[in-house]
Amino acid sequence: MPGHSIAAAIGPQAKKSGAGARLLAELRRRGLLPVGERSCKLREGQLLTERFLLGIPAGELPREAFFELAREFGLGAAGQARLRQCLDGASEIQFAFEQEGDRTLCKLYLEYWDALVQRVRDGNIGPELLNLGLKWPEAEPEKLVEDRYVCMPKLPHLDILERLRGRQGALGEIVAELVIWACAAVPDRSLVYLEVDDAAGGRRSYDLNLYPCRRRLADAAPRLLAISDRLGCEREVLCDLLGRYGDAPLGHISGGSDRQGRSFFTFYYEVGAL
């Protein structure tokens, strides 16, 4: 997105974190140009705007280089072992931050997009793992948790809406209205829909990729503000964000219940390359 570098987009808090600073330094040292994506999470009375994800195609670095990056990012021994088990077959490795006050949550995702595409081409459209997420508080890698993002390829839009309503709870209808508006001009069965459950069974959520809908944040603003108002979030903060990034495309949305049973809704928007 013109005028917004990734370094600026990550935000001052994440850049100050040890993990964030080390990762940025390593990426610059290696001359990488990853694509970055910001997001905003809404919970009851709360907006989390310091959230950022960047992805590196698996072919851009030797295999061992990703383990070095993961160590610099703060992934502990158990996470490193899990990464070694699961890295083969990944098409992209993604690093993410979530800042909440003084707390930084670090995330590493493995995405198996190429394998999923081949599977669908072979005629298999059953549920399949698309992303594996490893997450831990900064400086506490022993508190590692794992999320599995299971894709349901070629799902009709009406089925997506039904499943989304079931996972989004009290926000189900208002989020469904956003999706109906966003996907009005795209072919049926063309959206990538995931469902997310952590290994312990605490989280129950979804993720829906709306990039193919080609909607801008500015166009989605009334609907996003309606969701924010329903949760009692600070409207002025969200209005400022939507004003600054209004030309950015509306990307993924996600929502449901987190590990603590709290309802949430998140929207993602592309920033661009470093």
N, C-alpha and C positions, 0 to 999 in steps of 0.2 A: 504494500500500500504506500503510495508516494507520501513522503514527508514523515514517515514513521519508521525508523530503523528498529531492528530487533532489540538492540541494546537499550534503546529508549523505551520500547514497548514492554520489555520485561518488568520495568518498574523499579523504583528506587529501593524498595524493601528487599525484593528478590536479588537485586544486584549486590546488596550488602551482605547477603547470606554467604557463608563460606562455600557451600555447594554451588551456588549460582556463579560466584566469581571464578571458582576453579574451572567450572565447565566452560564458561565464556572464554577464559584464557586458553584452554586446551583446543577449543574449536578454532580460535584465531590462529594459534600456533600451527595447526594442521591445514590452514587455508580452506576450511570447509565453508560452504554456503547453504546451510540448512534453511528450510522454510519454517517460519514460525506462525503460531496461532495463539491469539489471546482468547480468554473466556471470562465470563462473569457468572458466578453462582449466587442464586437467590435462596435464602432460607427465611424462616419466620423472623421479620424485623431486622434482617441482616443481608448486606450485599458484600460479596467477596470479589473484588475487581483485580487483585494482584495474582492472576493465574496465567500461566504461560506454558506452551508446549512447542518444542521444535523437533523435527524429524530428520533423520539421516538415512538415506538408502543404504541397504546392507552392502551393496557393491562398491561404495565409495571408500571403504577402509578395509584393511586386512582384519580377519576375525579377531586376533588378539588385541587390536587397537580398541575395539569396543569394550573389552574387559578393562583396559586402562582408563578409558573414559568413565566407565561405571564406577571404578574405584575412586577416581577424582571427584565424582559426583556424590560419593559417600555410601555407596552400596556395600553392605557388610559381607562377611564370609558366607552366611547362609544364602544371601541373595546372589552372590557370585556363583555359588554352586548351582543354584536354580537357573541362572542365566546360561551357564555352560550346558545344562541339560536341554535347554529350550531354544538356543540361538539358531541352530541349524534349521533352515527352511523359512526363517523370517525374511521378509522383503524390506522392512524398514525398522529402525530402532528409534524410539522417541524418548526424549527427556522432558520432564515437566516439573513445574513448581506450583505450589499453592500457598499463599501467604495469608495468615489470619492473625492479626496483631503481631506479636513477637514470635509466633510459631510458624515454622516453614515445613511443609510436607513435600518430600521429594518423591518423584514417581519415574519409573522406567517401564516403557511399554515395548513389547515385541508384536509386530503386525505381520500376519501371514496372508497378505492380500493376493500375491501371485498364486499361491497354492489354492486359495478359495476360488479364484477366477478359473483356474484349470479344472477344478472339481465341478463347477457349474457348467463349463463347456462340455464336460463328459456326461452331463445329464443328471448329476446328483445335486438336488436343491434342498436337501435336508439340512437341519441345524449343524453348524460347524464353527469351531473356535476361530475367531479372527484376530483378537488381541489378548495378550496375557499381560496383566499389569502387576508390577512389584512396587509397593509403596511403603514408606517409612518416614518418621519424623527426623528432621535433620539432627545429626549428632546422636541419634538413637537407632542405629540400623538393626539392633536386635529386636525391635518392635515391627519387623517386616510383616506385611500382610499381602495377600495375593487375590486379585480379581480376574475372573474369566469373562470375556466379552464374546458371546456366542451369536453369530450371524444367522439370520433366517432369510436366505436368498429368495428373490423373486416373490416376495410376499405381496399380495394385493393391498392397495392402499386402505381399503375398508378393514382388512384384518389388522394392519398396522395400527389404525386408530383404535380398534377394540382392545388390542393388547396394551397400547400406550395408556388408554384410560384406566385399565386395570392396575397398572403400575404407578401411575401418577397420583392416584388417590383423589383428594378433594380438588386438586387442580386439573383433573382429567379433562373436563369439558372445555375449559378456557384454553388449555394447551392444544387440545384437538382442533379448536377453531383456528389457532395459529397455523397448524399443519395443513388444514383444509385450504386455507388461503394461500399458503406458500406453494403447495404442490398442484394448484389448479391447472397449470399449463404443462405439466410433465406427464409422460405416459405412465399408465398403471404398471405396477410391479418393477419400477425402475429405481426405487429408493433403497438404500442399504440400512437395514434395521437390525439392531443388536439388543440382546438382553444380557444383563450383568448380575452375577451372583458371586459373592466372595466365598472362599473355601470353607469358612465357618458357617455360612448360611445367613449372615446378619444383614447384608445389603441386598436390596431388591430394586433394580432400576432398569432403564433402557437408554439407548443412544440411537438417534436418527440423523442421517446425513442429509441435510437440506441444500448443500451446495448446488446440485443439479437444478434446483428451482430458480437460481439466479435472482434472488431477492436481496436488496440492500438492507442494512440495519436501519437506515432512515425510513424505509418503507414499512419495516416491521415494528417501528417504534411504538405506535399506539397499542399494538397487541402485547408487546413486551412490557410496556408500562402498566397495562391492565393486570398482567400476571404479578408484577411487582407490587401494585396496589393491593391485590388480594392477599399478599403475604405481609403487608404492612411495612415494606421497605421504604427507605428514604428516596422519594421521587426525584429530588434535586440532583442527587449523586448520579442516578441512572440517566437522567436527562443530559447531564454534562457528558457522560461517556458516549451516549448515542449521538450527541452533537459532534464530538471530536472524531468519532469513527463512523459517521453516518454513511460514507461511501463504501465501506467495507462490506463484502458479501456476508450474509447470514449463513453460517456453516452448520455444524452439528448442533442439535439440541439434546439434552439428556435430563432425566429426572427420575423421581421415585423416592425411595427411603434409603438413608445412609445407615452405617453400622449402628448408630445410636438411635435409630428409629425416627430421625428427623426428616420431614419432607423437604425436598429441594428441587429446583429447576435451574438448569445451566444452559446458556447459549454461547456458542463459539463464533469467532469471526477471524478471517485471515488477515495477517499483517503483511507477510511477504518474506523475501530473502534477506539475509544479513549482508 
